[in-house]
């Protein structure tokens, strides 16, 4: 069978006991970047065959992986950080396993957008997860679509494109929106900064950001999820 195993998004101690046990007992570990994953495996003293499985080889590697699963081997899929399949490779393999009646189990675990959403203080009963916006083609189309939504919106972004993204949020979604910029979640310099979008642009112009980033955008319908409150 195939196990989907979430890995820490920062602090290595966020690995679950069950996740460690699966990695210790499986036959092969599929890793997005074997160099990154070796650090995690060494930390937990896990010594298993490590095969590269990433966005650039997943189509080519798929048949060999399925053959091993059909032979009765147990494989575990991990990404560099977080849950495979959430803005990381994994969907193609899981879909193929389901089509060929290979059992798949996904362990609960780290996903960057959940702590960012909760710590933002923004409405979380309804939200829309966009992930990474297209870099070029289709970017404006997606922003125009997001502008029509009334719920909280969540984006992933790199520090190099954060300012551009904030400026586009102001342009397409409006200057009155508050945003939460979550950086380095679970790491030493973790930061959750909630500001209106214009102030956020000014702040990050003066303080160039570093680290992995989640942007939580306040929805236009900021009603409480409490049914007793009007």
C-alpha positions in Angstrom: 0.0 0.0 0.0 0.9 3.7 -0.3 1.2 5.9 2.8 1.1 9.7 2.4 3.2 11.0 5.3 3.1 14.8 6.2 6.5 16.1 7.3 7.3 19.2 9.5 7.1 22.6 7.8 9.8 23.9 10.1 10.4 22.5 13.5 11.4 18.9 13.1 9.7 18.0 16.4 6.4 18.5 14.7 6.7 15.0 13.2 4.1 12.6 14.5 4.9 9.4 16.3 2.8 7.5 13.7 4.6 9.2 10.8 8.0 8.2 12.2 6.8 4.6 12.6 5.5 4.4 9.0 8.8 5.7 7.7 10.7 3.2 9.8 8.7 0.2 8.7 8.0 0.9 5.0 10.0 -0.6 2.2 10.8 2.6 0.3 10.4 6.3 0.9 9.5 8.5 -2.1 10.9 12.0 -1.5 10.4 15.3 -3.4 14.1 16.3 -2.7 16.2 13.4 -1.3 18.8 15.9 0.1 16.2 17.7 2.1 14.5 14.5 3.3 17.9 12.9 4.4 18.1 15.6 7.1 14.7 14.6 8.5 15.5 10.9 8.3 18.8 11.3 10.0 17.2 13.3 12.8 14.9 10.3 13.5 17.5 7.7 12.7 15.5 6.2 9.8 17.5 4.2 7.3 15.4 3.3 4.3 15.8 3.4 0.5 15.1 6.9 -0.8 13.7 7.4 -4.3 13.3 10.8 -5.9 9.7 11.6 -6.8 9.0 15.2 -7.8 7.2 17.4 -10.3 9.8 16.8 -13.0 9.9 13.0 -12.9 6.6 11.9 -11.5 5.1 10.8 -14.9 8.3 8.8 -15.8 8.6 7.3 -12.3 4.9 6.3 -12.0 5.0 2.9 -13.7 8.0 1.6 -11.6 6.4 2.8 -8.4 3.1 1.1 -9.3 5.0 -2.1 -10.2 6.6 -2.2 -6.7 3.2 -1.6 -5.0 1.6 -4.4 -7.0 4.5 -6.7 -5.9 3.4 -6.1 -2.3 5.8 -3.5 -1.2 4.8 -0.7 1.2 5.8 2.8 0.0 5.7 6.1 1.8 5.4 9.5 0.0 6.8 12.6 1.6 7.4 16.1 0.4 10.0 18.7 1.5 7.6 20.1 4.0 3.9 19.6 4.8 1.4 17.2 3.3 2.1 15.8 -0.2 -0.5 16.7 -2.7 -1.1 20.2 -1.2 0.9 22.4 -3.7 3.4 19.5 -3.8 3.6 16.3 -5.9 1.3 13.5 -4.9 -2.0 13.9 -6.7 -1.0 11.9 -9.8 0.3 8.9 -7.8 -2.7 8.8 -5.5 -5.1 8.9 -8.5 -3.2 6.1 -10.2 -3.2 4.0 -7.1 -7.0 4.4 -6.7 -7.4 3.4 -10.4 -5.4 0.2 -9.9 -7.1 -0.7 -6.5 -3.9 -0.1 -4.5 -4.7 0.9 -0.9 -3.8 4.5 0.0 -3.7 6.0 3.5 -3.0 9.6 4.3 -1.7 10.4 7.8 -2.9 13.6 9.5 -0.1 16.1 9.9 1.4 19.5 9.1 0.0 21.8 6.4 1.1 25.4 6.4 -2.2 27.0 5.6 -4.0 25.7 8.7 -1.9 27.4 11.4 -1.7 30.6 9.2 -5.6 30.7 9.0 -6.1 30.0 12.7 -3.5 32.5 13.9 -4.8 35.2 11.5 -7.9 35.7 13.6 -9.9 35.9 10.3 -13.2 34.0 9.7 -12.4 30.3 9.3 -15.8 28.6 9.1 -15.6 29.2 5.3 -12.4 29.8 3.3 -11.0 29.3 -0.1 -7.5 27.8 -0.6 -5.9 29.0 -3.8 -2.3 27.9 -3.2 0.2 29.4 -5.5 -1.1 31.9 -8.1 0.2 31.4 -11.7 3.4 33.3 -12.2 2.3 34.7 -15.6 -0.4 33.3 -17.8 -3.8 33.2 -16.1 -2.7 35.3 -13.0 -5.0 38.2 -13.6 -7.9 35.8 -14.3 -7.4 34.1 -11.0 -7.2 37.4 -9.1 -10.4 38.6 -10.7 -12.0 35.4 -9.7 -10.8 35.7 -6.1 -12.1 39.3 -6.0 -15.7 37.9 -6.4 -15.4 35.6 -3.3 -16.8 36.8 0.0 -15.0 34.3 2.2 -11.4 34.3 3.6 -8.8 33.5 0.9 -5.5 31.7 1.4 -2.5 32.0 -0.9 1.1 30.6 -0.9 3.8 32.9 -2.0 7.6 33.2 -2.2 9.4 36.1 -0.4 10.6 37.3 -3.7 7.1 37.9 -5.1 5.4 38.9 -1.8 5.3 42.7 -2.6 4.0 42.1 -6.1 1.3 39.8 -4.8 0.3 42.4 -2.1 0.1 45.1 -4.7 -2.1 42.9 -6.9 -4.4 42.1 -3.9 -4.8 45.9 -3.4 -5.5 46.4 -7.1 -7.9 43.6 -7.7 -9.5 42.9 -4.2 -9.4 46.4 -2.8 -7.4 48.6 -0.5 -9.8 48.0 2.5 -8.8 44.3 2.9 -6.8 43.2 5.8 -4.2 40.5 5.2 -2.2 38.2 7.5 1.3 37.5 6.3 2.5 34.3 8.0 6.2 33.6 7.7 8.5 30.9 8.9 5.7 29.0 10.6 7.0 26.8 13.5 10.5 28.1 13.1 12.6 30.4 15.3 11.6 33.6 13.5 7.9 32.7 13.1 5.7 35.8 12.4 2.0 36.4 12.0 1.5 40.0 10.9 -2.1 41.3 10.4 -2.3 44.7 8.6 -4.4 46.4 6.0 -2.9 45.6 2.6 -1.5 49.1 2.0 0.3 49.1 5.4 1.6 45.6 4.6 3.1 46.8 1.4 4.8 49.7 3.2 6.1 47.3 5.9 7.6 44.8 3.5 9.0 47.5 1.3 11.0 48.6 4.4 11.6 45.1 5.7 12.3 42.7 2.8 10.7 39.3 3.8 12.5 36.0 4.2 11.2 32.5 4.5 8.2 30.5 3.3 5.0 32.7 3.3 1.3 32.1 3.6 -1.1 35.1 2.9 -4.5 35.1 4.4 -6.9 37.6 2.9 -9.9 38.9 4.9 -13.2 38.1 3.3 -15.8 40.7 2.5 -18.5 38.9 4.5 -17.0 39.1 8.0 -20.0 37.7 9.8 -19.6 35.5 12.9 -20.1 31.8 12.5 -22.2 32.0 15.8 -25.9 31.5 14.7 -27.1 33.4 17.8 -25.3 36.6 16.7 -26.9 38.8 14.2 
